[in-house]
Amino acid sequence: CDLSDNNKIKKIFKKNKFDYVINLAAQAGVRYSIDNPRKYINSNTNGFFNILENCRLGSVNNILFASSSSVYGDKQKFPIKESDTLNPKNFYGLTKKNNEEMANIYSNLYKMNICGLRFFTVYGEWGRPDMFMLKYINAQKKFDLYNKGDHHKDFTYIKDVNEIIFKILKKKLKGFSIFNICSNSPIKITAVIKIINKYLNKKKVRINKVGLQRADVIKTHGENKKIKKIIKFKNFTPIEEGIKSLIQWYKRN
């Protein structure tokens, strides 16, 4: 149901007893937030508050939620650490920063165990079709390449994300915690296109190089030492291996 509909959320919590709540639902998309900020407030801010409050009232003390690298905004010093200042440059990032602040207060006031994950450009099977990789893979004739492809992104493969979530649940962390979820290996967007072209014939697609979109962050590069240490996570999937798996899945489906 719609997270901003508190009556429906209350009914779900009334009918069920939860040991954990994993909240990965949100109004996503950086560019969409420029023209539709209210949707982000309704879903991400009010919706997340409804999750927190119903967890509190239902005595659910273990919550894991999706934050985003967008909370950092544009940075000049890399890799970005969890302790770095937050300065979001769009409404999406602002609502995620707000989620973290609410979660921290709920954890401190009501002794709840809440873990936030700052995801860095998650990609892979069943990914969002409006995100760069699947958007390019799906392109038939033309593809708009923002900032002429001069972005660097710290891509994170979905299977790594899944494994990390399960390991965090088993770890049973106490209090409020926050982690970067990233490969610590930024790559230029044009280089990603070359990898995709290696496994998929995109010769008929004309790349239209356009300017920088004002909500975009030019470079993301997160440090992942903290999450690796806490859950003993060894290696993130190399970008070429992840793209190869994604395209194999795409061809099958």
N, C-alpha and C positions, 0 to 999 in steps of 0.2 A: 504493500500500500504506500501511499504518499507519506513520507516521514513528517511532513508539516501538519498532517491531520492527527492531532493528539488523541482524539477520541478513538480512532482505529488502533493507534499504538497502544493505548491503555487496555483495549480489549484483548490484544495479542498477549500482553504481559499478564493479564488476569487469567487467561485460559492456559498459559504455559508457565512452567518453572524452568528458568535458565541457569546454567552454571556459568556460562560465558556469553557475552554479546560481542560479536565481531561486526563492526559497522564500516562497510566499504561503499555504502550508498551515498551519492552526492550529485549535485548538479555540477558536472565537470566541464572542462573546456575554458581555456584562457581567453581566446578571441571572442567567443560568444558572450563572455561576461561584460564586454564593453557596451553592448547595446541592450543587454538584458540583466542588469544588476539585481533587480528585485527577485528574480528566480533563484539567485544564489543566496540571498538573505533568507528567503522562505525555506529553501531546501537545506542548505548547509548550516545556517545559523539556527533558525527555529527548529528545523528537523533534528539537528544534533542535540539541541537542548531537550527536546522531547525524549530522545533516547536516554540521555543522562538522567533526567528526572524520573522516568519510569523505571530505570535500573535502581535508582535510589529508593523509590517507594516500594519496589518489588524485591528489595534486598539482594540485588545482583551486584556483587562486588568486584567482578572481573570483566573489564572492557578492553577491547583492542579496536583502534579506529585508524582510518586512513587520513593522514595529513599529506603534505606535498612539498616538494622542493620549491614551489612557488612562494612559500613564506619568506624565502631569503631575498627575493628580488634580484636585481643586477648586482653582481659582486665583481671585484677586481682581484681579490686574493683567493687562490685555490690551493688545495681542495677545501671546500666549505665544511666546517665542523658544526656539530650540533649546538655548540656554545656561541657561535657567531650571531651577530645581531640580525633581527628579522625586519625586513623592509619591503613588503610586497608591493608590486607595481600595478596590480589589477584586482578586481573584486573577488575573483576566485581565490587568489593567494590571501587576500584579507580575511575571507571567511574561514580559511583553513587556520590562519594565525589565531583567529577568534576561537575556533574549536579547541586549539591547544590551551588557550588561556582558561576557557570554561572547564576543560578536563582537569587542569591543574588545581583549580579552586575546588571542584567537586571532590577530587582525591584528598585534598588537605582537610576540607571541612567534614566530609562524611566517611573518611577512612576507606576509600575505594581504591582498588588497584586498576589503574588506567594506563594503557600503553599506546602512544601515538607513533605512527610510522610515516616518515617523510619520504614518500616514493619519488624517485627520479625517473621520469619518462619510461613507464612500464610498457613493454611490447610483447607480442607473442600470440599464440593461438587464442581465438575468440576475443581478440582485441577490439577496441573501439574503431569503427570504420572512418571516423573523422580525424583520427590521429595520423601523423605523417606516413608511417610505414604502410599500413593497410590502404591508406588513401592513394599512395603511389602505386602499390601493387594492383589496386582495382582500376586505376586510370586506363582508359582505352585510347584516347586521342590527345588530350592535353593535360598538363599538370602544372599548377602554379607553385613555383619554388620561391618562398619568401626569403628576403634578404640575400637573394641570389645563391642560397645554400650556404651562406657564410655563418652558420650557427654551429656550435659545438654542444652536443648533448651527451649526458651520462645515462645511456640506455640500460634498463634493467629487465632481464628476461622473466616472464611470468612464472615459470617453474621455480626459479629461485625465490620469488616472492612467496609462493605457496609453501615452500619448505621452511622459510623463515618464520612464517605465521605459525605453523605447527610447532616449531621448536620453541617459540616464545610462549605458546600456551602450555607446553610441558614444563617450561622453566618456572612458571608461576611467580612472576616478578611482583614485588610489593611496591605500593605507593604509585607515584606518577613517574613515568619514564618516556623518553623520546629518542628515536633512532633515525639516522639516515639509512635508507634502503637504496643502495646504488652500487654500481660495479667499480667505481673509482677509475674508470677508463673512458673519458670523453672522446667522442669521435665527431668529425665534421660531417654534416648532412650529405654533402656531395660524395663523401667516401661511402656512406651507407647506400646511396643510390647505386654506386658501382658494384657493391656486394649483391644487392638485389638483382641487378642486371646480369650478374654472373650465373644466377640460378633461374632467371625468368626472362623471357624474350620481351623486352619493352621497346623495341626499335620503332614501333609505330607511334609511340607516345612522344609528343612534342613538349619539351620542358620550357615553360614560360617564366623567365626570371623576373621577379617583381621585387619591390622595395620591402623594407622592414615593416612588419606589422607592429603597431604601437604598443600592444600588450605583451609582446614576446620578450623573453629573456634571451640575450645573445649567447650566453654560455652557462651551462650547468656542469659542475664537477664536485661531487661530494666525497668526503672521507668516510670510509666504512669500518674503521678499526673498532669502533665501539660495539657495533652489532656482532662483528666477528668474534670479539672477545667474550661477549656475554653468552652467546649461544653456541660457541665453538663452530661457527660456520666457516668453512675453509675457502672454497673458490666459487666466484660468480661465473656464470656461463659466458664464454667469449662471444663477442657480437656476431661473428661470422657463423658460429655454431648455432646460435639462437635464430638468426635469420634463415639459415638453411632449414631448420625444423619448422619454422613458421611457414615457409614457402611449400614444403612438403605437405603440411596440413592444408594449406590453401588449395593446392592442386587436388587433394583428395576430396575436398568439400565444395 
